[in-house]
Amino acid sequence: MRHRILLSAFLLTAQLFAARFSLEQSGKITRVSDPQISPDAKSIAVLVSKANFEENRYDAALTLIDVATKSQRVLSAGRRGISQPRWSPDGKLLGFLAAAETKSQLFILPMNGGDAWQVTKSATGVQQFAWSPDGKSVAYVAQDEAPKLPGDERWNKSFEIRNNDYLVREPQLPSHLWITAIEPNSTAKRLTSGTWTLPMSLPPSSPSSPISWTPDGKSIAIAKVSSPYTGDGDQSIVALVNVADGSIHPLTGRAKAESQPVISPDGRRVAHWYPRDGDSKNVNEVYVGPANGGQSASVTRSLDRNVQRAMWMPDSKNLLVSANDGTGVSLWVQPLDGKPRKLDLGKIVPTASFWLDASMGPNGELTFTGSEPTHPAEVYFLPSPESKPVRLTGFNDNIAALELSRSETLQWKNERFNLDGVVTYPPDFNASRKWPLILYIHGGPRSASRESFSVFAQLLAAQGWVVFEPNYRGSDNLGNDFQAAIWNDAGPGPGRDVMAGLEVLKKKGFVDESKIGVSGWSYGGYMTTWLLGNYPKVWKAGLAGAAVTDWMDQYNLGDANVRRGQAFGGSPYLDEKRAAEYAAQSPITYATKITAPTLILSNVGDYRVPITQSYRLFHILSDRGVPTKFFAYPLSGHSPNDPVHTRDMYRRWVEWMKQYLG
């Protein structure tokens, strides 16, 4: 009894003196991703990554988890660029991609012991791969090599600009399908060629449409994009490639906007993505049709959610689908001809940043990565869709043991919409006193703030600030009407949604209205600059990360300009009224009204939101005497993705707000 009392006292003391979440702690979070369940459902291969600040990289280890005992075994560590673990059909081999002389290549690891061997030697690297049903070969995707020019023309580097972002420095080459046996030094056979391409995705986005074999091994389902220059995949269709001769057979007869085909286990059907009614402003739905070709129809219409992924159940009569849903991520079993049934996940939020991070076993077992509000991502397992998730790992138990902030969902109404968002409170929150408030606005805009573990929300709340993450119209968590409402209403409507939520928080009585900050990245940066210029008296400070400030710059210089133009009804150069809308909905138009001190952050190599827009904002603010600083990261991509610069971004975010919010 005495020992029990002493232990209880020790645990209570530990809780009372637990450290708060900090910048240092954020760098200690272990990343888990791409869990792949074995064909016998007894093991899960998963990537486990830790920040290596000394070398400024994330070191990934391919790790095996025993489902029954939760024990772990590292399969492959020390290799650079490990990704995409995939089991052979019999479970005796595990394929994965890793760097070999700077290019990503396919390696095969025998599960009964021994070293992995390299299978491919692609000159441009392997983008993705899939095992054949008999396990004797793999299909993979690789970009074409640049043509070799003769004589002095080899120095001629000119190329045609088409639908490119302004950072392109060489012609975009298509990616095509190859097949190879799994033995070392096998000769790969090219299956497809031409000016069309398989999809190539740039983050943040869903992964490139995976290739999917038919069970008889005779065909491979792909998404076929008309040209590398089309930008958004709008000219993408689903098709079958004949393995014997490389011939291509379109499946549905549509001309655009199809992707992510997945063949059913019985080989009779194909499921794929397609926007509702073919309109890209609408939610993404899952359509199902015959695998030998013919019309497909939506099976997820009644869900009224922007579906992120579809996985066939073993019976070929049901699909497992995922989508942002309120302030969570929901999974449903969707029959081909019936009502969906939501899985009971409790407080767990599956990892689903534009794609569900999960895999399915032979009898409907499911594994996924997910987090809870006060616990970073771990690996979870469901023996069946009727089961409750079981957490298999504790990689981030050290983070969960800290003094973390609690979160809750806030709901409010604005105009014709019922909206929601997430509020995170400081660890020592007391509603009887006044607290600074900071808005952290999500990007996308097809995304959502969720009650999951958020490094940003925890870090900001640990400073003694209430954090508000609003979901505004255009978010993809509350149905098609809500998501589509942002089209040709990029700023005003979403701005009113955010301000209505802020008013609800103010009425609770704990907000210090003299200390309210607003911040966000990407579309969150757009919303930040919109709010700073259109509601200038509200804000004590602002932070605009990778912010869209000028829709004309975004249309002319960024990637995905086709989709940006569609959001306003088309090109600004074909209609004067439309061009006026581009200007009216650009935050730069109102930037002379900004008075709040504003920090600007951007990558110099941002293809999604060109840094030119940050330069324009910086000069307007600095020329007008508004306190501002502008820091750039010499990186490609839409945001910092290495440990050192990610930490720097967090630090500057906190220090800027601390300077003005206290």
TAKAJO-V201792 format. One record per backbone hydrogen bond with DSSP energy under -0.5 kcal/mol. NH is the residue of the N-H (numbers start at 1). CO is the residue of the C=O. E is the energy in kcal/mol with one decimal. If there is no record, write none. Layout:
# TAKAJO-V201792
nh->NH co->CO e->E
nh->NH co->CO e->E
This chain:
# TAKAJO-V201792
nh->5 co->1 e->-2.4
nh->6 co->2 e->-2.4
nh->7 co->3 e->-2.5
nh->8 co->4 e->-2.5
nh->9 co->5 e->-2.4
nh->10 co->6 e->-2.3
nh->11 co->7 e->-2.6
nh->12 co->8 e->-2.4
nh->13 co->9 e->-2.5
nh->14 co->10 e->-2.6
nh->15 co->11 e->-2.1
nh->16 co->12 e->-2.3
nh->17 co->13 e->-1.8
nh->18 co->15 e->-1.1
nh->21 co->403 e->-0.9
nh->26 co->22 e->-2.1
nh->27 co->23 e->-1.0
nh->27 co->24 e->-0.6
nh->28 co->25 e->-1.7
nh->29 co->26 e->-0.9
nh->31 co->49 e->-2.8
nh->33 co->47 e->-1.9
nh->36 co->45 e->-3.1
nh->37 co->35 e->-0.5
nh->38 co->43 e->-2.8
nh->41 co->38 e->-2.1
nh->44 co->65 e->-2.0
nh->45 co->36 e->-2.7
nh->46 co->63 e->-2.6
nh->47 co->33 e->-2.6
nh->48 co->46 e->-0.5
nh->48 co->61 e->-2.4
nh->49 co->31 e->-3.0
nh->49 co->47 e->-0.5
nh->50 co->59 e->-2.0
nh->52 co->57 e->-3.3
nh->53 co->51 e->-0.6
nh->56 co->52 e->-0.9
nh->57 co->52 e->-1.9
nh->59 co->50 e->-2.6
nh->59 co->57 e->-0.6
nh->60 co->58 e->-0.6
nh->61 co->48 e->-2.4
nh->62 co->76 e->-2.6
nh->63 co->46 e->-2.9
nh->63 co->61 e->-0.7
nh->64 co->73 e->-3.3
nh->65 co->44 e->-2.7
nh->66 co->71 e->-2.7
nh->67 co->42 e->-2.5
nh->67 co->65 e->-0.6
nh->70 co->66 e->-2.5
nh->73 co->64 e->-2.0
nh->75 co->62 e->-3.5
nh->76 co->62 e->-1.4
nh->83 co->97 e->-2.1
nh->86 co->95 e->-2.8
nh->88 co->93 e->-2.5
nh->91 co->88 e->-1.7
nh->94 co->109 e->-2.2
nh->95 co->86 e->-3.1
nh->96 co->107 e->-2.2
nh->97 co->83 e->-2.8
nh->98 co->105 e->-2.1
nh->99 co->80 e->-2.9
nh->100 co->103 e->-3.0
nh->103 co->100 e->-1.4
nh->105 co->98 e->-2.9
nh->107 co->96 e->-3.0
nh->108 co->117 e->-2.5
nh->109 co->94 e->-2.7
nh->110 co->108 e->-0.5
nh->111 co->92 e->-2.8
nh->113 co->110 e->-1.1
nh->117 co->108 e->-2.3
nh->119 co->106 e->-3.1
nh->120 co->106 e->-1.0
nh->126 co->104 e->-3.6
nh->127 co->141 e->-3.2
nh->128 co->141 e->-0.7
nh->130 co->139 e->-2.4
nh->132 co->137 e->-2.6
nh->135 co->132 e->-1.8
nh->138 co->180 e->-2.6
nh->139 co->130 e->-2.6
nh->140 co->178 e->-2.4
nh->141 co->128 e->-2.3
nh->142 co->176 e->-2.1
nh->143 co->125 e->-0.5
nh->144 co->174 e->-3.1
nh->149 co->147 e->-0.6
nh->153 co->150 e->-1.4
nh->154 co->151 e->-1.7
nh->155 co->152 e->-1.6
nh->156 co->153 e->-1.8
nh->157 co->155 e->-0.8
nh->162 co->160 e->-0.5
nh->164 co->162 e->-1.5
nh->166 co->557 e->-2.9
nh->168 co->165 e->-1.6
nh->173 co->171 e->-0.5
nh->176 co->142 e->-2.8
nh->178 co->140 e->-2.9
nh->179 co->189 e->-2.4
nh->180 co->138 e->-2.3
nh->182 co->136 e->-1.5
nh->185 co->118 e->-0.6
nh->186 co->183 e->-1.2
nh->188 co->186 e->-0.6
nh->189 co->179 e->-3.5
nh->191 co->177 e->-2.8
nh->192 co->177 e->-1.5
nh->197 co->225 e->-2.7
nh->198 co->175 e->-2.0
nh->199 co->223 e->-0.6
nh->212 co->221 e->-1.9
nh->214 co->219 e->-2.4
nh->217 co->214 e->-2.2
nh->220 co->241 e->-1.8
nh->221 co->212 e->-3.8
nh->222 co->239 e->-2.7
nh->224 co->222 e->-0.5
nh->224 co->237 e->-3.6
nh->225 co->197 e->-3.0
nh->225 co->223 e->-0.6
nh->226 co->235 e->-1.0
nh->228 co->195 e->-0.6
nh->230 co->227 e->-1.5
nh->232 co->230 e->-2.1
nh->236 co->233 e->-1.5
nh->237 co->224 e->-2.1
nh->239 co->222 e->-2.2
nh->240 co->249 e->-2.1
nh->241 co->220 e->-2.6
nh->242 co->240 e->-0.5
nh->242 co->247 e->-3.0
nh->243 co->218 e->-2.6
nh->243 co->241 e->-0.5
nh->244 co->218 e->-0.5
nh->246 co->242 e->-2.8
nh->249 co->240 e->-2.6
nh->251 co->238 e->-2.1
nh->252 co->238 e->-0.5
nh->257 co->234 e->-1.4
nh->258 co->236 e->-2.9
nh->259 co->273 e->-1.3
nh->262 co->271 e->-2.6
nh->264 co->269 e->-2.7
nh->267 co->264 e->-2.0
nh->270 co->289 e->-2.6
nh->271 co->262 e->-2.6
nh->272 co->287 e->-2.5
nh->273 co->259 e->-3.1
nh->274 co->285 e->-1.8
nh->276 co->283 e->-2.4
nh->278 co->275 e->-2.8
nh->279 co->276 e->-1.9
nh->280 co->278 e->-0.6
nh->282 co->279 e->-2.1
nh->285 co->274 e->-2.1
nh->287 co->272 e->-3.0
nh->287 co->285 e->-0.6
nh->288 co->297 e->-2.4
nh->289 co->270 e->-2.2
nh->291 co->268 e->-2.5
nh->293 co->290 e->-1.5
nh->294 co->251 e->-3.7
nh->297 co->288 e->-2.1
nh->299 co->286 e->-2.8
nh->300 co->286 e->-0.7
nh->303 co->300 e->-1.1
nh->304 co->300 e->-0.9
nh->304 co->301 e->-0.7
nh->306 co->476 e->-0.9
nh->307 co->284 e->-2.4
nh->307 co->305 e->-1.3
nh->308 co->322 e->-2.8
nh->309 co->322 e->-0.8
nh->311 co->320 e->-2.5
nh->313 co->318 e->-2.7
nh->316 co->313 e->-2.0
nh->319 co->334 e->-2.3
nh->320 co->311 e->-3.6
nh->321 co->319 e->-0.6
nh->321 co->332 e->-2.4
nh->322 co->309 e->-1.5
nh->323 co->330 e->-1.6
nh->324 co->306 e->-0.5
nh->325 co->328 e->-2.9
nh->326 co->477 e->-2.4
nh->328 co->325 e->-1.5
nh->330 co->323 e->-2.3
nh->332 co->321 e->-2.5
nh->333 co->341 e->-2.7
nh->334 co->319 e->-3.8
nh->334 co->332 e->-0.7
nh->335 co->333 e->-0.7
nh->336 co->317 e->-1.9
nh->338 co->335 e->-0.7
nh->341 co->333 e->-2.2
nh->343 co->331 e->-3.0
nh->345 co->343 e->-0.9
nh->348 co->345 e->-1.8
nh->349 co->371 e->-3.1
nh->350 co->329 e->-0.5
nh->350 co->348 e->-0.6
nh->351 co->369 e->-3.4
nh->352 co->350 e->-0.5
nh->354 co->352 e->-1.5
nh->357 co->351 e->-2.3
nh->358 co->356 e->-1.4
nh->359 co->367 e->-2.1
nh->361 co->365 e->-3.2
nh->364 co->361 e->-1.3
nh->366 co->382 e->-2.6
nh->367 co->359 e->-2.3
nh->368 co->380 e->-1.6
nh->369 co->357 e->-1.8
nh->370 co->378 e->-1.9
nh->371 co->349 e->-2.1
nh->372 co->375 e->-2.3
nh->375 co->372 e->-2.2
nh->378 co->370 e->-2.4
nh->380 co->368 e->-3.1
nh->381 co->390 e->-2.0
nh->382 co->366 e->-3.1
nh->387 co->384 e->-1.8
nh->390 co->381 e->-2.4
nh->392 co->379 e->-2.9
nh->392 co->390 e->-0.5
nh->393 co->379 e->-0.9
nh->397 co->394 e->-1.7
nh->400 co->396 e->-2.1
nh->401 co->397 e->-1.4
nh->402 co->399 e->-1.7
nh->403 co->19 e->-3.2
nh->404 co->402 e->-1.4
nh->408 co->423 e->-2.1
nh->410 co->421 e->-2.7
nh->412 co->419 e->-1.8
nh->414 co->417 e->-2.5
nh->417 co->414 e->-2.6
nh->419 co->412 e->-3.2
nh->419 co->417 e->-0.6
nh->420 co->471 e->-0.5
nh->421 co->410 e->-1.6
nh->422 co->469 e->-2.3
nh->423 co->408 e->-2.9
nh->424 co->467 e->-2.6
nh->425 co->406 e->-2.4
nh->429 co->426 e->-2.0
nh->433 co->430 e->-1.8
nh->435 co->510 e->-2.8
nh->436 co->464 e->-0.5
nh->437 co->515 e->-2.3
nh->438 co->466 e->-2.7
nh->439 co->517 e->-2.8
nh->440 co->468 e->-2.3
nh->441 co->439 e->-0.5
nh->441 co->519 e->-2.6
nh->442 co->470 e->-0.5
nh->447 co->445 e->-2.1
nh->451 co->327 e->-3.5
nh->452 co->450 e->-1.7
nh->455 co->453 e->-0.5
nh->458 co->454 e->-2.6
nh->459 co->455 e->-2.6
nh->460 co->456 e->-2.7
nh->461 co->457 e->-2.6
nh->462 co->458 e->-1.9
nh->463 co->460 e->-1.2
nh->464 co->461 e->-1.9
nh->465 co->460 e->-0.8
nh->466 co->436 e->-2.7
nh->467 co->424 e->-2.8
nh->468 co->438 e->-2.3
nh->469 co->422 e->-3.1
nh->469 co->467 e->-0.5
nh->470 co->468 e->-0.6
nh->471 co->420 e->-2.0
nh->472 co->470 e->-0.7
nh->474 co->475 e->-0.6
nh->474 co->482 e->-1.3
nh->475 co->472 e->-2.4
nh->476 co->447 e->-1.6
nh->483 co->479 e->-2.2
nh->484 co->480 e->-3.0
nh->485 co->481 e->-0.9
nh->486 co->483 e->-1.0
nh->487 co->484 e->-1.7
nh->488 co->567 e->-1.8
nh->489 co->486 e->-2.5
nh->494 co->489 e->-0.6
nh->495 co->491 e->-2.7
nh->496 co->492 e->-2.2
nh->497 co->493 e->-2.1
nh->498 co->494 e->-2.3
nh->499 co->495 e->-2.5
nh->500 co->496 e->-2.2
nh->501 co->497 e->-1.8
nh->502 co->498 e->-2.2
nh->503 co->499 e->-2.1
nh->504 co->500 e->-1.6
nh->505 co->501 e->-1.9
nh->506 co->502 e->-2.5
nh->507 co->503 e->-1.9
nh->508 co->505 e->-1.4
nh->509 co->506 e->-1.9
nh->512 co->435 e->-3.2
nh->513 co->511 e->-1.1
nh->515 co->512 e->-2.3
nh->517 co->437 e->-2.7
nh->518 co->541 e->-1.9
nh->519 co->439 e->-1.6
nh->520 co->543 e->-1.3
nh->521 co->441 e->-0.8
nh->522 co->545 e->-2.2
nh->524 co->521 e->-2.2
nh->526 co->522 e->-2.2
nh->527 co->523 e->-2.8
nh->528 co->524 e->-1.9
nh->529 co->525 e->-2.4
nh->530 co->526 e->-2.5
nh->531 co->527 e->-2.6
nh->532 co->528 e->-2.5
nh->533 co->529 e->-1.6
nh->534 co->530 e->-2.0
nh->535 co->531 e->-2.2
nh->538 co->535 e->-1.6
nh->539 co->535 e->-0.5
nh->540 co->516 e->-3.5
nh->541 co->516 e->-0.8
nh->542 co->597 e->-2.6
nh->543 co->518 e->-1.8
nh->544 co->599 e->-2.8
nh->545 co->520 e->-2.6
nh->545 co->543 e->-0.7
nh->546 co->544 e->-0.5
nh->546 co->601 e->-2.9
nh->548 co->522 e->-0.8
nh->549 co->547 e->-0.7
nh->551 co->582 e->-0.5
nh->554 co->550 e->-2.2
nh->555 co->551 e->-2.3
nh->556 co->552 e->-2.6
nh->557 co->553 e->-2.8
nh->558 co->553 e->-0.6
nh->558 co->554 e->-1.2
nh->559 co->607 e->-2.3
nh->564 co->560 e->-1.8
nh->565 co->561 e->-2.6
nh->566 co->562 e->-2.1
nh->567 co->563 e->-1.5
nh->568 co->565 e->-1.5
nh->569 co->566 e->-1.3
nh->570 co->565 e->-2.9
nh->574 co->571 e->-1.0
nh->579 co->575 e->-2.3
nh->580 co->576 e->-2.0
nh->581 co->577 e->-1.6
nh->582 co->578 e->-1.9
nh->583 co->579 e->-1.7
nh->584 co->580 e->-2.7
nh->585 co->581 e->-2.1
nh->586 co->583 e->-1.5
nh->587 co->585 e->-0.5
nh->588 co->549 e->-2.8
nh->589 co->586 e->-1.8
nh->590 co->587 e->-1.6
nh->591 co->588 e->-0.8
nh->593 co->590 e->-2.0
nh->594 co->591 e->-1.4
nh->597 co->540 e->-0.7
nh->598 co->627 e->-2.1
nh->599 co->542 e->-2.3
nh->600 co->629 e->-2.8
nh->601 co->544 e->-2.0
nh->602 co->631 e->-1.4
nh->604 co->633 e->-2.6
nh->605 co->635 e->-2.4
nh->606 co->603 e->-1.0
nh->607 co->605 e->-0.9
nh->613 co->610 e->-1.6
nh->614 co->611 e->-0.7
nh->615 co->611 e->-1.8
nh->616 co->612 e->-1.9
nh->617 co->613 e->-1.8
nh->618 co->614 e->-2.5
nh->619 co->615 e->-2.3
nh->620 co->616 e->-2.0
nh->621 co->617 e->-2.3
nh->622 co->618 e->-2.9
nh->623 co->619 e->-2.3
nh->624 co->620 e->-1.1
nh->625 co->622 e->-1.2
nh->626 co->621 e->-2.4
nh->629 co->598 e->-1.2
nh->631 co->600 e->-2.6
nh->633 co->602 e->-2.3
nh->635 co->633 e->-2.9
nh->637 co->605 e->-2.2
nh->646 co->642 e->-2.1
nh->647 co->643 e->-2.3
nh->648 co->644 e->-2.0
nh->649 co->645 e->-2.3
nh->650 co->646 e->-2.3
nh->651 co->647 e->-2.6
nh->652 co->648 e->-2.7
nh->653 co->649 e->-2.2
nh->654 co->650 e->-2.4
nh->655 co->651 e->-2.9
nh->656 co->652 e->-2.3
nh->657 co->653 e->-1.8
nh->658 co->654 e->-2.7
nh->659 co->655 e->-1.8
nh->660 co->656 e->-0.8
nh->660 co->657 e->-0.6
nh->661 co->657 e->-3.5
nh->662 co->657 e->-0.5
nh->662 co->658 e->-1.5
